[in-house]
């Protein structure tokens, strides 16, 4: 188990992603559960391994390490 994510950390990741696309018609989102897992991994310096293309792209947009399987 990694460190617990915080609601502030989750909200921060979601706000950063929304801020990248402010004023544009495209509005990517990262779900609370996905943002929680990402926040926990960030605290440990780990990458995320996922087969969810949407989550993978959003993690990359945020500048974090992600791998697909």
MMTF fields as JSON, N, C-alpha, C and O atoms, coordinates in Angstrom:
{
  "mmtfVersion": "1.0.0",
  "mmtfProducer": "UNKNOWN",
  "numBonds": 275,
  "numAtoms": 276,
  "numGroups": 69,
  "numChains": 1,
  "numModels": 1,
  "chainsPerModel": [1],
  "groupsPerChain": [69],
  "chainIdList": ["A"],
  "bondAtomList": [4, 2, 8, 6, 12, 10, 16, 14, 20, 18, 24, 22, 28, 26, 32, 30, 36, 34, 40, 38, 44, 42, 48, 46, 52, 50, 56, 54, 60, 58, 64, 62, 68, 66, 72, 70, 76, 74, 80, 78, 84, 82, 88, 86, 92, 90, 96, 94, 100, 98, 104, 102, 108, 106, 112, 110, 116, 114, 120, 118, 124, 122, 128, 126, 132, 130, 136, 134, 140, 138, 144, 142, 148, 146, 152, 150, 156, 154, 160, 158, 164, 162, 168, 166, 172, 170, 176, 174, 180, 178, 184, 182, 188, 186, 192, 190, 196, 194, 200, 198, 204, 202, 208, 206, 212, 210, 216, 214, 220, 218, 224, 222, 228, 226, 232, 230, 236, 234, 240, 238, 244, 242, 248, 246, 252, 250, 256, 254, 260, 258, 264, 262, 268, 266, 272, 270],
  "bondOrderList": [1, 1, 1, 1, 1, 1, 1, 1, 1, 1, 1, 1, 1, 1, 1, 1, 1, 1, 1, 1, 1, 1, 1, 1, 1, 1, 1, 1, 1, 1, 1, 1, 1, 1, 1, 1, 1, 1, 1, 1, 1, 1, 1, 1, 1, 1, 1, 1, 1, 1, 1, 1, 1, 1, 1, 1, 1, 1, 1, 1, 1, 1, 1, 1, 1, 1, 1, 1],
  "groupList": [{"groupName": "UNK", "atomNameList": ["N", "CA", "C", "O"], "elementList": ["N", "C", "C", "O"], "formalChargeList": [0, 0, 0, 0], "bondAtomList": [1, 0, 2, 1, 3, 2], "bondOrderList": [1, 1, 2], "singleLetterCode": "X", "chemCompType": "L-PEPTIDE LINKING"}],
  "groupTypeList": [0, 0, 0, 0, 0, 0, 0, 0, 0, 0, 0, 0, 0, 0, 0, 0, 0, 0, 0, 0, 0, 0, 0, 0, 0, 0, 0, 0, 0, 0, 0, 0, 0, 0, 0, 0, 0, 0, 0, 0, 0, 0, 0, 0, 0, 0, 0, 0, 0, 0, 0, 0, 0, 0, 0, 0, 0, 0, 0, 0, 0, 0, 0, 0, 0, 0, 0, 0, 0],
  "groupIdList": [1, 2, 3, 4, 5, 6, 7, 8, 9, 10, 11, 12, 13, 14, 15, 16, 17, 18, 19, 20, 21, 22, 23, 24, 25, 26, 27, 28, 29, 30, 31, 32, 33, 34, 35, 36, 37, 38, 39, 40, 41, 42, 43, 44, 45, 46, 47, 48, 49, 50, 51, 52, 53, 54, 55, 56, 57, 58, 59, 60, 61, 62, 63, 64, 65, 66, 67, 68, 69],
  "secStructList": [7, 7, 7, 7, 7, 7, 2, 2, 2, 2, 2, 2, 2, 2, 2, 2, 2, 2, 2, 2, 6, 6, 6, 1, 1, 7, 7, 7, 7, 7, 7, 2, 2, 2, 2, 2, 2, 2, 2, 2, 2, 2, 2, 2, 6, 7, 7, 3, 3, 3, 7, 7, 2, 2, 2, 2, 2, 2, 2, 2, 2, 6, 6, 7, 7, 3, 3, 3, 7],
  "xCoordList": [0.838, 0.0, 0.878, 1.879, 0.493, 1.189, 0.587, -0.332, 1.115, 0.567, -0.86, -1.239, -1.618, -3.003, -3.033, -2.257, -3.949, -4.13, -4.964, -5.614, -4.934, -5.738, -6.758, -6.56, -7.832, -8.848, -8.267, -8.648, -7.341, -6.696, -5.82, -5.791, -5.105, -4.249, -5.062, -4.689, -6.168, -7.064, -7.634, -7.62, -8.13, -8.714, -7.672, -7.986, -6.442, -5.369, -5.077, -4.917, -5.007, -4.765, -5.905, -5.666, -7.131, -8.287, -8.312, -8.633, -7.98, -7.965, -6.862, -7.068, -5.693, -4.596, -5.003, -4.723, -5.658, -6.086, -7.137, -7.061, -8.113, -9.129, -8.502, -8.902, -7.52, -6.864, -6.114, -5.973, -5.632, -4.909, -5.812, -5.342, -7.095, -8.024, -9.055, -10.084, -8.797, -9.75, -10.034, -9.111, -11.294, -11.694, -11.726, -12.025, -11.434, -11.456, -12.692, -13.278, -13.071, -14.257, -13.973, -14.894, -12.697, -12.316, -12.033, -11.265, -12.64, -12.474, -12.187, -13.113, -10.903, -10.599, -10.815, -10.612, -11.224, -11.43, -10.734, -10.537, -10.371, -9.842, -10.752, -10.949, -11.29, -12.246, -11.581, -10.362, -12.398, -11.891, -11.027, -9.946, -11.51, -10.758, -9.41, -8.394, -9.41, -8.161, -7.193, -5.992, -7.715, -6.876, -6.323, -5.204, -7.089, -6.641, -5.465, -4.48, -5.568, -4.483, -3.244, -2.13, -3.435, -2.313, -1.645, -0.418, -2.429, -1.864, -1.035, 0.033, -1.514, -0.763, 0.555, 1.597, 0.51, 1.722, 2.731, 3.935, 2.25, 3.133, 3.912, 5.105, 3.241, 3.897, 5.055, 6.025, 4.946, 6.0, 6.944, 7.906, 6.678, 7.511, 7.348, 8.279, 6.174, 5.915, 5.137, 4.42, 5.291, 4.481, 3.203, 3.108, 2.239, 0.968, 0.976, 1.374, 0.546, 0.389, -1.106, -1.808, -1.59, -3.025, -3.26, -2.4, -4.394, -4.804, -5.943, -6.505, -6.278, -7.322, -6.683, -5.938, -6.979, -6.341, -6.614, -5.72, -7.813, -8.175, -7.353, -6.829, -7.251, -6.479, -5.001, -4.343, -4.491, -3.098, -2.792, -1.793, -3.64, -3.412, -3.472, -2.667, -4.405, -4.512, -3.307, -2.848, -2.795, -1.603, -0.415, 0.366, -0.287, 0.785, 0.625, 1.611, -0.593, -0.842, -0.388, 0.111, -0.571, -0.176, 1.33, 1.847, 2.03, 3.489, 4.016, 5.159, 3.211, 3.647, 3.867, 3.374, 4.612, 4.967, 3.801, 3.147, 3.554, 2.469, 2.868, 3.528, 2.467, 2.749, 1.467, 0.547, 1.422, 0.256, 0.646, 1.805, -0.304, -0.053, -0.955, -0.897],
  "yCoordList": [-1.183, 0.0, 1.24, 1.317, 2.174, 3.449, 4.402, 4.047, 5.611, 6.607, 6.988, 6.915, 7.386, 7.791, 9.095, 10.016, 9.149, 10.407, 11.343, 10.909, 12.607, 13.576, 14.197, 14.222, 14.689, 15.337, 16.585, 16.933, 17.258, 18.442, 18.052, 18.75, 16.932, 16.456, 16.059, 16.367, 15.377, 14.967, 16.202, 16.292, 17.141, 18.37, 19.166, 19.753, 19.185, 19.901, 19.301, 20.03, 17.969, 17.314, 17.607, 17.903, 17.525, 17.784, 19.244, 19.522, 20.158, 21.582, 21.885, 22.669, 21.264, 21.475, 21.001, 21.672, 19.856, 19.325, 20.235, 20.529, 20.679, 21.602, 22.906, 23.463, 23.403, 24.667, 24.637, 25.672, 23.479, 23.359, 23.626, 24.026, 23.407, 23.495, 24.595, 24.608, 25.507, 26.583, 27.389, 27.816, 27.583, 28.359, 27.561, 28.122, 26.299, 25.452, 24.551, 24.339, 24.034, 23.177, 21.787, 21.101, 21.366, 20.062, 20.195, 21.07, 19.341, 19.454, 18.087, 17.421, 17.644, 16.342, 16.353, 17.369, 15.221, 15.077, 13.817, 12.871, 13.825, 12.616, 12.329, 13.182, 11.135, 10.747, 10.785, 10.666, 10.954, 11.013, 9.8, 9.944, 8.603, 7.387, 7.344, 6.98, 7.72, 7.726, 8.785, 8.537, 9.951, 11.009, 10.613, 10.991, 9.864, 9.402, 8.433, 8.543, 7.491, 6.542, 7.292, 7.008, 8.24, 9.025, 9.829, 9.872, 10.459, 11.252, 10.379, 10.794, 9.191, 8.265, 7.867, 7.84, 7.56, 7.16, 8.306, 8.08, 9.514, 10.687, 10.833, 11.14, 10.615, 10.758, 9.773, 10.062, 8.611, 7.594, 7.644, 6.878, 8.541, 8.642, 7.467, 7.118, 6.858, 5.69, 6.072, 7.072, 5.263, 5.467, 4.639, 3.732, 4.969, 4.26, 3.332, 3.736, 2.118, 1.173, 0.973, 0.532, 1.302, 1.22, 0.814, 1.014, 0.261, -0.022, 0.913, 0.77, 1.855, 2.84, 3.999, 4.792, 4.088, 5.096, 6.52, 7.366, 6.79, 8.132, 8.523, 9.634, 7.6, 7.865, 8.046, 8.96, 7.177, 7.256, 8.627, 9.251, 9.093, 10.391, 11.536, 12.464, 11.479, 12.553, 12.577, 13.652, 11.41, 11.355, 11.967, 12.723, 11.634, 12.199, 13.716, 14.449, 14.184, 15.63, 16.362, 17.486, 15.706, 16.309, 16.221, 16.811, 15.483, 15.42, 14.314, 14.378, 13.312, 12.206, 10.952, 10.832, 10.026, 8.792, 7.821, 7.591, 7.256, 6.304, 5.285, 5.62, 4.06, 2.99, 2.271, 2.185, 1.748, 0.939, -0.521, -0.856, -1.378, -2.811, -3.402, -4.605],
  "zCoordList": [0.0, 0.0, 0.0, 0.712, -0.787, -0.827, 0.19, 0.927, 0.219, 1.142, 0.743, -0.426, 1.722, 1.462, 0.681, 0.938, -0.277, -0.998, -0.121, 0.83, -0.453, 0.289, -0.655, -1.869, -0.097, -0.933, -1.599, -2.717, -0.903, -1.482, -2.671, -3.685, -2.541, -3.631, -4.849, -5.981, -4.616, -5.705, -6.4, -7.627, -5.615, -6.18, -6.964, -7.999, -6.475, -7.157, -8.532, -9.511, -8.6, -9.887, -10.864, -12.035, -10.38, -11.239, -11.703, -12.859, -10.821, -11.181, -12.196, -13.122, -12.022, -12.983, -14.372, -15.365, -14.448, -15.74, -16.38, -17.573, -15.592, -16.118, -16.573, -17.595, -15.822, -16.149, -17.465, -18.117, -17.867, -19.137, -20.33, -21.396, -20.151, -21.273, -21.074, -21.751, -20.167, -19.884, -21.163, -21.857, -21.452, -22.614, -23.904, -24.959, -23.855, -25.047, -24.999, -23.938, -26.146, -26.188, -25.618, -25.175, -25.626, -25.1, -23.622, -23.221, -22.79, -21.348, -20.731, -20.268, -20.714, -20.131, -18.626, -17.961, -18.108, -16.668, -16.198, -16.961, -14.945, -14.313, -13.113, -12.247, -13.082, -12.033, -10.658, -10.541, -9.626, -8.254, -7.909, -7.339, -8.258, -7.931, -8.65, -8.058, -9.931, -10.698, -10.166, -10.062, -9.834, -9.282, -7.917, -7.569, -7.151, -5.843, -5.979, -5.249, -6.908, -7.154, -7.646, -7.207, -8.55, -9.067, -7.957, -7.881, -7.104, -6.019, -5.076, -4.625, -4.781, -3.937, -4.602, -3.948, -5.894, -6.629, -6.695, -6.576, -6.879, -6.95, -5.65, -5.666, -4.53, -3.229, -3.057, -2.356, -3.698, -3.628, -4.826, -4.887, -5.779, -6.969, -7.92, -8.647, -7.917, -8.756, -10.01, -10.032, -11.049, -12.246, -12.121, -11.295, -12.947, -12.979, -14.191, -15.284, -14.002, -15.109, -15.307, -14.397, -16.502, -16.781, -18.226, -19.083, -18.484, -19.851, -20.259, -21.344, -19.404, -19.682, -20.437, -19.862, -21.719, -22.58, -22.101, -22.145, -21.655, -21.193, -19.959, -19.875, -19.014, -17.801, -18.155, -17.657, -19.012, -19.449, -20.052, -19.697, -20.954, -21.607, -20.596, -20.667, -19.669, -18.68, -17.739, -17.353, -17.371, -16.523, -17.266, -16.689, -18.546, -19.369, -19.496, -19.427, -19.679, -19.785, -18.521, -18.58, -17.389, -16.118, -15.876, -14.927, -16.737, -16.64, -15.744, -15.289, -15.487, -14.64, -15.466, -16.587, -14.895, -15.572, -15.589, -14.572, -16.763, -16.917, -17.975, -18.959, -17.765, -18.716, -19.051, -18.237, -20.279, -20.675, -20.711, -20.955, -20.473, -20.601, -21.647, -21.904]
}
